[in-house]
Amino acid sequence: MAERFGARGDPTWRALFETLPCGLVLVEVASWEVLAANGAFGRLLGLPCEDLVGQPFGTWLPPGVREEVLAAATALEPGELRTLAERIASVGPGGRWIRLTGARLADAEGRGLLVGLVEDISMRVQQARHLDVLGRLAGGVAHDLNNVLAIVMLFGQAVIDGLPADDPCRDDAITVLEAAQRGVDLSLPLLAFGRRAAREPVLMEVGEVVVGTEKVLRRLLGEAIALRVEIERGCGLVRADRGEVAQVLLSLVMNAREAVGDSGAVIVGVRPVARAGAGSPGWIELSVADDGRGMTPREVERAFEPSSPHRSDSRGVGLELSAVRALVAHCGGRVEVESAPGRGARFASLWPCVGPLAAGGEGLAEEDVPGGGETLLLVDDDPALLRGLATALRRRGYRVIEASGAGDALLAAELHPGRIDLLVTEVSLPRLDGLQVARRLGARDPGIGMLFLAGAESGLPEVAPCLLKPFTPAALVRRVRAVLDGRG
């Protein structure tokens, strides 16, 4: 068999085999003996092809990986093509990263053959690492920015509350708060890029996210690509995380940019969509359309596959769109795509509408939010933010014990003579984080309530109540009251 597929094999087949730029290897399944390998395969491994022929397949794989690859290859059905290993490290000279794909065939005598396709993905791995570093940096900047904006919003509201209704300075303070809210909108793309935002579903208008990120989207697309925004106002509320909605929008626009190329147009739209069923509030549709080259039916069918082979040579689809679909599905929605070659593409994310704008109970003014007289342990390592939080809570009647770190919080809890009803703590604290503080206090008093404050950090507990910075004093007081009342 080795002669049949070796240098004395069919010259046409051999020429094609040798000239392909990707690494190819032909293996007999029964013995796992290498029958043939092309030059690209040898160059990836840094070995002459003749040294590979007749040797057991996979001896060049890292320890432990060969067994997994052989098991995956054994499970292949005749005619099936499948990725055997998505990313294999430390292969060949320089420690390349490769992806191994296999196909199961049979020769004229019915003997099983494995055709292996080996791709060098080192550059893609390096780019992914660079993006991960940038994402961490973006998430960290957004976290610090949100802390600053939280201070502005807390003390800005305190200034407004202390001014008479006819004081001319009141309008100036309101302008400061409005500017802080615009800063919150600008931080959303950073959180989306970093994918580090703490999840905080709220009642919201999808159109507000589009308006808040429009300037960032225009910079992302560049001057040669026109952006048109079409929003139908007052089309209802959805319950979702603002950062995740921004991430969906950002991902869809980035895919549209890849489709358009050097010039073209992208349309972002928000509108209500009817849903079957009497009394159903319907959907809110967030769509991104482009006038790019479009996709074939096969590309449309595979657009949401995490490892779509069309990802790099068509629209940049695949992992990003699979993440988009997962985020929208987590909120009870779905993503639809319409496209045809030469006619562009339109991706529509449909979010369940939970009611009209009038149902937005989370928009209560601060004076309408009930306070209380319980004792709260408040922990934050930013002195200004700690003071702002404590002021907002004391104004609603709460007794507040302030702690500037984990050690202070544990000591204050130990020395306090009465009961502490609720721990309100920043998650990201030096040395001992907020989750560890909560575990220690919970072990001492299982009945203590807990509310975690977070900026852009991950690692929050799945079931514990949390509040994403920045927030208004009303939002803080409302959430504290809800946790104390057992409503989260």
C-alpha positions in Angstrom: 0.0 0.0 0.0 2.9 2.4 0.8 4.1 1.9 -2.8 0.7 2.7 -4.2 0.5 6.0 -2.5 4.2 6.8 -2.4 6.5 8.3 -5.0 5.6 5.5 -7.5 1.8 6.3 -7.2 -0.5 8.0 -9.7 1.5 11.0 -11.0 -1.6 13.3 -11.2 -2.7 12.5 -7.7 0.9 12.9 -6.4 1.4 16.3 -8.1 -1.9 17.6 -6.5 -0.9 16.1 -3.2 2.5 17.8 -3.2 1.5 21.2 -4.5 -1.3 21.9 -2.0 -0.1 24.6 0.5 -1.7 22.8 3.5 -0.1 19.9 5.3 -1.6 16.5 4.2 -0.9 13.1 5.5 -2.3 9.7 4.5 -2.6 7.0 7.2 -3.7 3.4 7.2 -6.2 3.1 10.0 -5.6 -0.6 10.9 -1.9 0.0 11.7 -1.8 3.8 12.0 1.2 3.7 9.6 1.9 6.9 7.6 1.6 6.0 3.9 2.4 9.4 2.4 3.0 13.0 3.5 3.4 16.1 1.4 6.1 18.8 1.6 3.9 21.3 3.5 3.3 18.6 6.2 7.0 18.0 6.5 7.8 21.7 6.8 5.3 22.1 9.6 7.1 19.4 11.6 10.6 20.3 10.5 11.2 16.8 9.2 11.8 15.3 5.7 8.7 13.6 4.3 10.7 10.3 3.7 11.4 10.2 7.4 7.7 10.2 8.2 6.6 7.5 5.8 6.3 4.1 7.4 6.3 5.6 10.9 3.4 5.5 13.4 1.1 8.4 12.9 1.2 11.1 15.6 4.6 10.5 17.2 5.1 14.3 16.7 2.1 15.2 18.8 2.6 16.3 22.5 2.2 13.7 25.2 -1.4 12.7 25.8 -2.7 14.4 22.6 -1.9 11.5 20.3 -4.3 9.1 22.2 -7.1 11.7 22.0 -6.5 12.3 18.2 -6.4 8.5 17.5 -9.6 8.0 19.4 -11.4 10.8 17.5 -10.1 9.4 14.2 -11.3 5.9 15.1 -14.8 7.3 15.7 -15.0 8.8 12.2 -17.6 7.3 9.9 -16.7 6.5 6.3 -16.8 9.8 4.3 -17.1 11.9 7.4 -14.9 15.1 7.8 -14.3 16.3 11.3 -11.9 18.4 13.3 -9.8 16.0 15.4 -8.0 18.7 17.4 -8.9 22.4 17.4 -5.7 23.7 18.8 -2.5 21.7 19.4 0.5 23.5 20.9 4.3 23.0 20.7 4.4 21.2 17.3 7.5 21.2 15.2 10.4 23.8 15.3 9.4 27.0 17.2 6.5 25.3 18.9 3.8 26.0 16.3 0.1 25.8 17.0 -1.8 23.6 14.6 -5.4 22.4 13.9 -5.9 18.8 12.7 -8.8 17.8 10.6 -9.5 14.2 9.4 -11.5 12.4 6.8 -12.2 8.7 6.8 -11.9 7.0 3.3 -11.4 3.5 2.0 -9.3 2.2 -0.9 -10.4 -0.2 -3.6 -9.8 -3.2 -1.3 -12.0 -1.7 1.4 -9.1 -0.9 3.8 -9.7 2.1 6.0 -7.6 5.2 5.3 -7.4 8.5 7.2 -6.6 11.7 5.3 -5.2 14.3 7.8 -5.2 18.0 7.0 -2.9 20.0 9.2 -3.1 23.9 9.4 -0.6 26.2 11.0 -2.8 28.5 13.2 0.0 30.1 15.1 -0.7 33.6 13.8 -4.4 33.3 14.7 -3.5 32.1 18.2 -1.1 35.1 18.6 -3.8 37.5 17.4 -6.3 36.0 19.8 -3.8 36.5 22.6 -3.3 40.1 21.6 -7.1 40.7 21.5 -7.4 39.1 25.0 -4.8 41.5 26.4 -6.6 44.4 24.8 -9.9 43.1 26.1 -8.5 42.9 29.6 -7.1 46.4 29.3 -10.5 47.7 28.0 -12.4 46.0 30.8 -10.0 47.4 33.4 -10.3 50.9 32.0 -14.1 50.6 32.0 -14.1 49.4 35.6 -12.1 52.4 36.8 -14.2 54.7 34.6 -17.4 53.4 36.1 -16.1 53.9 39.6 -15.4 57.6 38.8 -18.8 58.0 37.2 -20.5 56.4 40.2 -18.9 59.1 42.4 -20.1 61.8 40.1 -23.6 60.4 40.0 -23.9 59.9 43.7 -22.7 63.3 44.8 -24.3 65.0 41.8 -27.7 63.7 43.0 -26.9 64.7 46.5 -26.2 68.3 45.3 -29.5 68.3 43.4 -31.4 67.1 46.4 -30.0 69.8 48.6 -30.9 72.7 46.2 -34.2 74.5 46.1 -36.4 73.8 43.1 -35.9 77.4 41.8 -32.1 77.5 42.3 -30.3 78.2 39.0 -27.5 75.9 40.0 -29.9 73.0 39.9 -29.9 72.9 36.1 -26.1 72.9 36.1 -26.1 69.9 38.4 -28.6 68.1 36.3 -26.4 68.7 33.3 -23.5 67.1 35.1 -25.6 64.0 35.8 -26.6 63.8 32.2 -23.0 64.0 31.1 -22.2 61.2 33.5 -24.9 59.1 31.9 -23.3 59.7 28.5 -20.1 58.5 30.0 -21.8 55.3 31.1 -23.0 54.8 27.5 -19.4 55.3 26.2 -18.1 52.7 28.6 -20.5 50.0 27.2 -18.4 49.2 24.1 -15.4 48.9 26.3 -17.2 46.4 28.5 -18.5 44.6 25.4 -15.0 44.4 23.9 -13.5 43.2 27.2 -16.5 40.9 27.9 -15.9 41.4 31.6 -19.1 43.2 32.7 -21.0 41.8 35.6 -24.4 40.8 34.3 -27.1 43.1 35.5 -30.5 42.7 33.7 -32.7 45.8 34.0 -35.8 47.1 32.2 -34.5 49.2 29.3 -35.0 50.6 25.9 -32.9 48.9 23.2 -32.8 52.2 21.3 -31.0 53.9 24.2 -28.0 51.6 23.8 -27.9 52.3 20.1 -28.0 56.1 20.7 -25.4 55.8 23.4 -23.0 53.9 21.2 -23.6 55.6 17.9 -20.5 57.7 18.0 -18.3 54.7 18.8 -19.9 52.7 16.0 -19.1 55.5 13.5 -15.5 55.5 14.5 -15.4 51.7 14.2 -16.8 51.8 10.7 -14.6 54.7 9.5 -15.4 57.6 7.1 -15.8 55.4 4.0 -18.6 53.3 5.4 -21.9 55.2 5.9 -23.9 54.4 9.1 -27.7 55.0 9.2 -29.6 54.6 12.4 -33.4 54.0 12.3 -35.1 53.8 15.7 -38.8 53.7 16.3 -39.3 55.4 19.6 -41.5 54.2 22.4 -41.6 50.6 21.1 -41.5 49.0 24.6 -39.1 47.7 27.2 -36.9 44.6 27.4 -35.3 43.0 30.4 -31.6 42.6 29.5 -28.1 43.6 30.5 -27.1 46.9 28.8 -23.5 45.7 28.3 -24.7 42.5 26.7 -27.0 44.4 24.3 -24.0 46.6 23.4 -21.9 43.5 22.8 -24.5 42.1 20.5 -24.7 45.4 18.6 -20.9 45.8 18.4 -20.4 42.2 17.2 -23.1 42.6 14.4 -21.6 45.9 13.3 -18.1 44.4 13.2 -19.4 41.6 11.0 -21.1 44.1 8.7 -17.9 46.1 8.4 -16.1 42.9 7.3 -18.8 42.3 4.7 -18.8 45.8 3.3 -15.0 46.1 2.8 -13.5 49.4 2.0 -16.7 51.3 1.4 -20.5 50.8 1.6 -23.4 51.3 4.0 -24.5 49.8 7.3 -28.0 50.3 8.7 -28.8 49.8 12.4 -32.5 49.6 13.3 -34.8 49.2 16.3 -38.5 48.5 15.9 -41.3 46.5 17.5 -42.3 43.1 15.9 -45.6 41.4 16.4 -45.6 37.9 18.0 -48.2 35.2 17.5 -50.6 34.8 20.4 -53.3 36.9 21.9 -52.1 39.4 24.4 -48.4 38.9 23.7 -46.3 42.1 23.9 -44.2 40.9 20.9 -40.5 41.4 20.2 -38.2 44.4 20.0 -35.9 43.9 17.0 -32.3 45.2 17.0 -31.0 44.7 13.4 -27.9 45.4 11.5 -28.0 45.3 7.7 -25.2 45.9 5.1 -24.8 46.2 1.4 -21.8 43.9 1.2 -21.3 40.8 -1.0 -23.9 38.8 0.8 -23.7 35.1 1.6 -24.6 31.9 -0.2 -27.3 29.6 1.3 -24.6 27.3 2.6 -22.9 30.2 4.4 -26.2 31.3 5.9 -26.8 27.8 7.1 -23.3 27.6 8.8 -23.1 31.3 9.9 -23.6 30.5 13.6 -21.3 27.5 13.8 -18.4 28.2 16.2 -15.8 26.8 13.8 -17.3 27.7 10.4 -14.8 27.2 7.6 -16.2 30.4 6.0 -15.3 32.5 8.9 -12.0 33.9 7.7 -12.7 34.2 4.0 -16.2 35.7 4.0 -17.7 37.8 6.7 -15.7 37.1 9.9 -18.7 35.1 11.1 -18.5 32.0 13.4 -17.4 32.5 17.0 -18.8 36.1 17.2 -22.2 35.2 15.8 -22.4 32.1 17.9 -21.8 34.3 21.0 -24.4 36.8 19.8 -27.0 34.0 19.5 -26.1 32.7 22.9 -26.5 36.1 24.6 -29.8 36.8 22.9 -31.1 33.3 23.7 -30.2 33.8 27.3 -32.7 36.6 27.4 -35.4 34.5 25.7 -34.8 35.8 22.2 -33.4 34.6 18.9 -31.3 35.8 16.0 -32.4 35.6 12.4 -30.4 36.2 9.2 -31.4 37.2 5.6 -28.9 37.2 2.9 -28.2 36.4 -0.8 -25.1 36.7 -3.0 -24.7 40.3 -4.1 -27.6 41.6 -2.0 -25.9 42.1 1.4 -27.1 40.7 4.6 -29.4 41.5 7.5 -29.0 40.1 11.0 -31.9 40.7 13.3 -31.8 40.0 17.1 -35.3 39.7 18.6 -35.7 40.5 22.3 -38.9 39.7 24.2 -40.8 42.8 24.9 -41.9 42.8 28.6 -44.3 45.7 28.3 -44.8 49.3 27.2 -42.7 52.2 28.5 -45.2 53.0 31.2 -44.4 49.7 32.8 -40.9 50.9 33.7 -41.3 50.7 37.5 -37.5 50.8 37.8 -37.7 54.5 36.8 -39.1 55.6 40.1 -37.8 58.9 41.4 -35.7 58.6 44.5 -38.3 60.2 46.8 -40.7 57.4 45.8 -38.3 54.6 46.8 -38.9 53.3 50.3 -36.0 53.3 52.7 -35.7 51.5 56.1 -34.0 51.4 59.4 -31.9 48.3 59.1 -28.1 48.1 59.8 -25.9 47.8 56.7 -22.2 47.0 56.5 -20.8 48.9 53.5 -17.4 48.0 52.1 -15.5 49.8 49.4 -11.8 50.6 49.1 -12.4 54.0 47.2 -12.9 56.6 50.0 -15.0 59.0 47.9 -17.2 56.3 46.6 -17.6 54.8 50.1 -18.7 58.2 51.4 -21.1 58.7 48.5 -22.7 55.3 49.0 -23.1 55.8 52.7 -24.6 59.3 52.3 -27.2 58.0 49.9 -28.2 55.1 52.2 -28.3 57.2 55.4 -30.6 59.7 53.7 -33.1 56.9 53.3 -32.9 56.0 57.1 -30.5 53.1 57.1 -27.8 52.7 59.8 -24.5 52.4 57.9 -21.2 50.9 59.1 -18.4 52.0 56.8 -15.4 49.8 56.0 -12.6 50.7 53.6 -11.4 47.1 53.0 -11.9 43.5 53.9 -10.0 43.6 57.2 -11.9 46.7 58.4 -15.2 44.9 57.4 -14.4 41.8 59.4 -13.2 43.7 62.4 -16.3 46.0 62.3 -18.6 43.0 62.2 -16.8 41.4 65.1 -17.1 44.6 67.3 -20.6 45.5 66.4 -22.9 44.7 69.3 -26.1 44.3 67.4 -27.2 42.5 64.3 -26.0 43.4 60.8 -28.9 42.9 58.3 -27.1 43.4 55.0 -23.6 43.3 53.7 -23.1 45.7 50.7 -19.6 45.2 49.3 -17.5 45.9 46.3 -16.3 42.6 44.7 -12.9 43.7 43.7 -11.0 44.5 47.0 -7.3 44.3 47.6 -5.9 41.1 49.4 -9.3 39.7 50.4 -12.1 40.2 47.9 -15.7 40.9 48.6 -16.8 37.3 47.9 -14.4 36.0 50.6 -15.7 38.6 53.0 -19.2 37.5 52.3 -18.3 33.8 52.9 -16.7 34.6 56.3 -19.6 36.8 57.5 -22.1 34.2 56.2 -20.4 31.5 58.1 -20.7 33.6 61.3 -24.3 34.7 60.6 -26.2 32.6 58.0 -29.1 35.1 58.0 -27.1 38.1 56.8 -28.2 39.5 53.4 -25.7 40.2 50.7 -25.5 42.7 47.8 -22.4 42.8 45.6 -21.3 45.9 43.8 -19.2 45.5 40.6 -17.7 47.5 37.8 -16.4 45.4 34.9 -15.1 42.4 36.9 -16.0 38.8 36.2 -16.4 36.0 38.8 -19.6 37.1 40.4 -21.7 34.5 42.1 -24.5 33.3 39.8 -27.4 33.6 42.4 -26.3 36.5 44.6 -27.8 39.9 44.0 -25.4 42.4 42.4 -25.5 46.0 41.2 -23.4 47.2 38.3 -21.6 50.5 38.6 -22.3 53.2 38.0 -25.8 53.6 39.4 -28.0 56.4 40.7 -28.8 56.7 44.5 -32.3 55.7 43.7 -31.1 52.5 42.0 -28.9 51.7 45.0 -31.7 52.3 47.6 -34.2 50.4 45.5 -31.9 47.3 45.2 -31.0 47.4 48.9 -34.7 47.5 49.8 -35.4 44.6 47.5 -32.7 42.4 48.9 -33.8 43.1 52.5 -37.4 42.2 51.6 -36.3 39.0 50.0 -37.0 40.1 46.4 -33.3 40.2 45.3 
